[in-house]
Amino acid sequence: MGVVTRESVTSDCTRLRVRFVPWSEAGHYTNVQKWARLFNWSAETMWQTQRPRIYHPSWVSDPLDHWQTVAHELVHWRQQGPTRLPTWWWCARYGVSSDFRWRMEREAYLVNIAFGMTPAVATDILQRQYMITVPREEMIAWFEAHHGV
């Protein structure tokens, strides 16, 4: 991963035609609130990518003011690729499979690590907030092996 800046994130969003949508304008907001409770999350603090959209907290007036978070979400954008799988498939798979969450989030958290988060902190977040059950030492070792690659 090269150097990521606000300018490069802004450029990527323009090139990819990312549509930023506040949760207050999401037609499926009620369902998202229910889904978020599975992880003890608040839909009003979380970001979620459902290509071609990146949903963000309603209190965020300019998503690119949070460009480091957007850089993380762009990893999920790329993961979802040009697939024709429906949104419900991604959400269902994410909700039921710790391994799937680990494979999706570990790549995105490499962005956070590039911005200064330690592998140990990323691991703590993924285990506590994402309920990922991979052993701690294995997660830290993966981040250390892939950081800067």
Residue frames as qw, qx, qy, qz and C-alpha x, y, z in Angstrom:
[[0.000, 0.891, 0.455, 0.000, 0.00, 0.00, 0.00],
 [0.411, 0.432, -0.017, 0.803, 1.41, 3.36, -1.01],
 [0.089, -0.141, -0.401, 0.901, 1.15, 6.57, 0.94],
 [0.076, -0.660, -0.712, -0.229, -2.50, 7.35, 1.58],
 [0.100, -0.093, -0.188, 0.973, -3.46, 11.01, 1.89],
 [0.351, 0.551, 0.483, -0.583, -6.70, 12.93, 1.99],
 [0.346, 0.574, -0.350, -0.655, -6.05, 13.91, -1.62],
 [0.161, 0.194, -0.922, -0.294, -5.55, 10.31, -2.77],
 [0.164, 0.333, 0.878, -0.302, -8.67, 9.16, -0.92],
 [0.353, 0.615, 0.197, -0.677, -10.68, 12.02, -2.43],
 [0.291, 0.471, -0.612, -0.565, -9.36, 11.17, -5.88],
 [0.013, -0.009, -0.998, -0.060, -10.22, 7.47, -5.42],
 [0.268, 0.468, 0.691, -0.482, -13.75, 8.33, -4.32],
 [0.383, 0.620, -0.103, -0.677, -14.26, 10.54, -7.36],
 [0.227, 0.371, -0.801, -0.412, -12.79, 7.99, -9.77],
 [0.025, -0.113, -0.991, 0.064, -14.83, 5.14, -8.27],
 [0.371, -0.368, -0.346, -0.779, -18.00, 7.26, -8.09],
 [0.260, -0.231, -0.819, 0.456, -18.52, 6.50, -4.42],
 [0.331, -0.612, -0.309, -0.649, -21.89, 7.67, -3.17],
 [0.152, 0.040, -0.693, 0.703, -21.81, 8.79, 0.45],
 [0.474, -0.513, -0.488, -0.524, -25.13, 8.34, 2.23],
 [0.186, -0.338, 0.593, -0.707, -25.87, 9.38, 5.81],
 [0.038, -0.180, -0.971, 0.155, -27.75, 6.72, 7.79],
 [0.279, 0.429, 0.453, -0.730, -30.67, 9.13, 8.22],
 [0.512, 0.479, -0.254, -0.666, -31.24, 8.88, 4.46],
 [0.092, 0.193, -0.960, -0.179, -30.82, 5.11, 4.20],
 [0.675, -0.130, -0.301, -0.661, -34.09, 3.40, 3.33],
 [0.815, -0.128, -0.565, 0.008, -33.03, 0.30, 5.23],
 [0.018, 0.573, -0.493, 0.655, -31.94, 2.16, 8.39],
 [0.748, -0.376, 0.232, -0.496, -34.34, 0.29, 10.71],
 [0.988, 0.071, -0.131, 0.027, -32.97, -3.05, 9.55],
 [0.525, 0.519, -0.433, 0.517, -29.40, -1.81, 9.93],
 [0.338, -0.586, 0.409, -0.613, -30.13, -0.78, 13.52],
 [0.930, -0.214, 0.133, -0.267, -31.34, -4.30, 14.28],
 [0.885, 0.317, -0.229, 0.252, -28.34, -5.86, 12.55],
 [0.227, 0.657, -0.431, 0.575, -25.91, -3.54, 14.37],
 [0.630, -0.553, 0.289, -0.463, -27.28, -4.66, 17.74],
 [0.985, 0.022, -0.165, 0.052, -25.93, -8.16, 17.05],
 [0.687, 0.261, -0.282, 0.617, -22.47, -6.67, 17.54],
 [0.389, -0.725, -0.349, 0.448, -23.49, -4.14, 20.22],
 [0.322, 0.067, 0.236, 0.914, -22.87, -1.36, 17.71],
 [0.222, 0.689, 0.364, -0.586, -24.80, 1.81, 17.18],
 [0.566, 0.548, 0.486, 0.378, -25.86, 2.45, 13.63],
 [0.083, 0.989, 0.095, 0.081, -25.27, 6.13, 14.29],
 [0.340, -0.799, 0.437, 0.233, -21.57, 5.68, 14.90],
 [0.696, -0.095, 0.640, 0.312, -20.70, 3.00, 12.36],
 [0.321, 0.578, -0.443, -0.605, -19.62, 3.22, 8.76],
 [0.703, 0.103, 0.704, -0.004, -20.59, 0.53, 6.29],
 [0.161, 0.414, -0.573, -0.689, -19.82, -0.08, 2.66],
 [0.626, 0.370, 0.681, -0.084, -22.46, -1.56, 0.41],
 [0.209, -0.212, 0.513, 0.805, -21.07, -0.83, -2.98],
 [0.478, 0.505, 0.012, 0.718, -21.69, 1.67, -4.61],
 [0.308, -0.840, -0.058, -0.442, -22.51, 3.41, -1.33],
 [0.437, 0.043, -0.636, 0.635, -20.59, 4.16, 1.82],
 [0.440, -0.763, -0.382, -0.281, -23.02, 4.78, 4.66],
 [0.374, 0.212, -0.450, 0.783, -21.84, 7.05, 7.42],
 [0.175, -0.513, -0.639, 0.546, -23.13, 8.55, 10.68],
 [0.140, 0.826, 0.478, 0.264, -25.74, 11.23, 10.07],
 [0.315, -0.896, -0.042, 0.310, -23.81, 13.76, 12.14],
 [0.542, -0.234, 0.426, 0.686, -20.93, 13.64, 9.62],
 [0.375, 0.797, 0.129, -0.455, -21.40, 16.59, 7.27],
 [0.504, 0.711, -0.451, -0.191, -18.40, 15.87, 5.03],
 [0.988, -0.136, 0.070, 0.035, -17.30, 12.23, 4.95],
 [0.732, 0.469, -0.198, 0.453, -13.91, 13.21, 3.53],
 [0.219, -0.783, 0.365, -0.453, -13.17, 15.07, 6.76],
 [0.774, -0.358, 0.497, -0.160, -12.87, 11.47, 8.02],
 [0.604, 0.606, -0.455, -0.247, -10.63, 10.41, 5.14],
 [0.012, -0.403, 0.905, -0.139, -8.75, 7.78, 7.16],
 [0.568, 0.160, 0.700, -0.403, -12.06, 6.01, 7.88],
 [0.698, 0.592, -0.028, -0.402, -13.01, 6.38, 4.22],
 [0.285, 0.588, -0.747, -0.122, -9.66, 4.80, 3.26],
 [0.309, -0.110, 0.907, -0.264, -10.60, 1.81, 5.46],
 [0.644, 0.417, 0.460, -0.447, -14.03, 1.62, 3.81],
 [0.518, 0.652, -0.387, -0.396, -12.47, 1.76, 0.34],
 [0.053, -0.316, 0.947, 0.021, -10.79, -1.57, 1.15],
 [0.464, 0.278, 0.778, -0.321, -14.28, -3.03, 1.62],
 [0.536, 0.660, -0.030, -0.525, -15.37, -1.33, -1.61],
 [0.312, 0.557, -0.720, -0.272, -12.60, -3.13, -3.47],
 [0.243, -0.097, 0.949, -0.176, -13.37, -6.42, -1.68],
 [0.565, 0.443, 0.543, -0.436, -16.94, -6.24, -2.89],
 [0.271, -0.179, 0.696, 0.640, -15.58, -5.73, -6.39],
 [0.396, 0.138, -0.393, -0.819, -17.68, -5.94, -9.52],
 [0.026, 0.137, 0.985, -0.101, -19.57, -8.88, -8.02],
 [0.412, -0.297, -0.410, -0.758, -23.27, -9.16, -8.61],
 [0.374, -0.301, -0.826, 0.296, -23.88, -10.64, -5.17],
 [0.262, -0.775, -0.327, -0.472, -26.73, -8.84, -3.41],
 [0.096, -0.618, 0.415, -0.661, -26.20, -6.73, -0.31],
 [0.815, -0.401, 0.139, -0.395, -28.09, -9.22, 1.85],
 [0.937, 0.130, -0.264, 0.189, -25.50, -11.91, 0.93],
 [0.390, 0.489, -0.426, 0.654, -22.64, -9.77, 2.21],
 [0.393, -0.523, 0.303, -0.693, -24.51, -8.83, 5.39],
 [0.939, -0.224, -0.027, -0.261, -25.66, -12.38, 6.12],
 [0.850, 0.230, -0.328, 0.342, -22.21, -13.84, 5.54],
 [0.168, 0.543, -0.401, 0.719, -20.63, -11.11, 7.64],
 [0.578, -0.487, 0.193, -0.626, -23.12, -11.70, 10.44],
 [0.960, -0.194, 0.027, -0.200, -22.72, -15.46, 10.71],
 [0.914, 0.181, -0.139, 0.335, -19.06, -16.12, 9.97],
 [0.466, -0.818, 0.174, 0.288, -16.24, -15.01, 12.24],
 [0.660, -0.099, 0.480, 0.569, -13.79, -16.26, 9.62],
 [0.359, 0.683, 0.434, 0.465, -15.44, -14.12, 6.93],
 [0.197, -0.978, -0.073, -0.022, -15.32, -11.05, 9.19],
 [0.624, -0.566, 0.323, 0.432, -11.64, -11.74, 9.88],
 [0.597, 0.189, 0.503, 0.595, -10.81, -12.04, 6.17],
 [0.182, 0.831, 0.354, 0.389, -12.69, -8.84, 5.36],
 [0.311, -0.950, -0.031, -0.028, -11.57, -6.70, 8.29],
 [0.736, -0.412, 0.208, 0.496, -7.92, -7.71, 8.47],
 [0.518, 0.369, 0.332, 0.696, -7.22, -6.12, 5.09],
 [0.057, -0.867, -0.244, -0.431, -9.10, -2.97, 6.06],
 [0.587, -0.801, 0.004, 0.115, -7.34, -2.74, 9.42],
 [0.731, 0.021, 0.147, 0.666, -3.98, -2.77, 7.62],
 [0.163, 0.722, 0.184, 0.647, -4.99, 0.76, 6.62],
 [0.499, -0.843, -0.063, -0.190, -5.53, 1.68, 10.26],
 [0.824, -0.376, 0.099, 0.412, -2.15, 0.18, 11.14],
 [0.556, 0.391, 0.177, 0.712, -0.52, 2.22, 8.38],
 [0.095, -0.799, -0.101, -0.585, -1.99, 5.30, 10.09],
 [0.011, 0.548, -0.568, 0.615, -0.40, 4.33, 13.42],
 [0.836, -0.332, 0.123, -0.420, -2.68, 1.80, 15.10],
 [0.142, -0.476, 0.867, -0.029, -0.67, -1.09, 16.54],
 [0.503, 0.010, -0.808, -0.307, -1.41, -4.70, 15.56],
 [0.173, -0.186, -0.851, 0.460, -2.30, -5.39, 19.20],
 [0.279, 0.307, 0.307, -0.857, -4.91, -2.60, 19.27],
 [0.519, 0.189, -0.494, -0.671, -6.35, -3.71, 15.92],
 [0.395, -0.043, -0.918, 0.005, -6.58, -7.24, 17.29],
 [0.023, 0.240, 0.694, -0.678, -8.34, -6.06, 20.45],
 [0.424, 0.283, -0.006, -0.860, -10.90, -4.14, 18.40],
 [0.538, 0.152, -0.674, -0.483, -11.54, -7.06, 16.06],
 [0.321, -0.111, -0.921, 0.191, -11.96, -9.54, 18.89],
 [0.041, 0.315, 0.610, -0.726, -14.07, -7.30, 21.12],
 [0.370, 0.431, 0.092, -0.818, -16.19, -5.35, 18.65],
 [0.565, 0.337, -0.518, -0.547, -16.31, -7.74, 15.71],
 [0.834, -0.208, 0.421, -0.290, -16.40, -10.94, 17.77],
 [0.684, 0.521, -0.507, -0.063, -13.64, -12.50, 15.71],
 [0.874, -0.432, 0.183, -0.124, -12.52, -15.75, 17.32],
 [0.760, 0.454, -0.330, 0.327, -9.11, -16.20, 15.72],
 [0.727, -0.484, -0.220, 0.434, -6.48, -16.55, 18.49],
 [0.108, -0.971, 0.038, 0.209, -4.88, -13.25, 19.47],
 [0.473, -0.528, 0.530, 0.464, -1.31, -14.35, 18.71],
 [0.538, 0.300, 0.676, 0.405, -2.33, -15.53, 15.24],
 [0.220, 0.912, 0.338, 0.072, -4.02, -12.21, 14.46],
 [0.237, -0.894, 0.233, 0.299, -1.06, -10.13, 15.63],
 [0.554, -0.252, 0.641, 0.468, 1.33, -12.35, 13.65],
 [0.487, 0.583, 0.577, 0.301, -0.80, -11.89, 10.50],
 [0.072, 0.990, 0.115, -0.044, -0.78, -8.10, 10.87],
 [0.393, -0.735, 0.416, 0.363, 2.96, -8.03, 11.50],
 [0.590, -0.003, 0.681, 0.434, 3.61, -10.23, 8.45],
 [0.373, 0.624, 0.583, 0.364, 1.39, -8.16, 6.13],
 [0.092, -0.935, -0.126, 0.317, 1.93, -4.61, 7.37],
 [0.090, -0.751, 0.414, 0.506, 3.87, -2.68, 4.77],
 [0.529, 0.060, 0.777, 0.337, 3.44, -5.36, 2.12]]
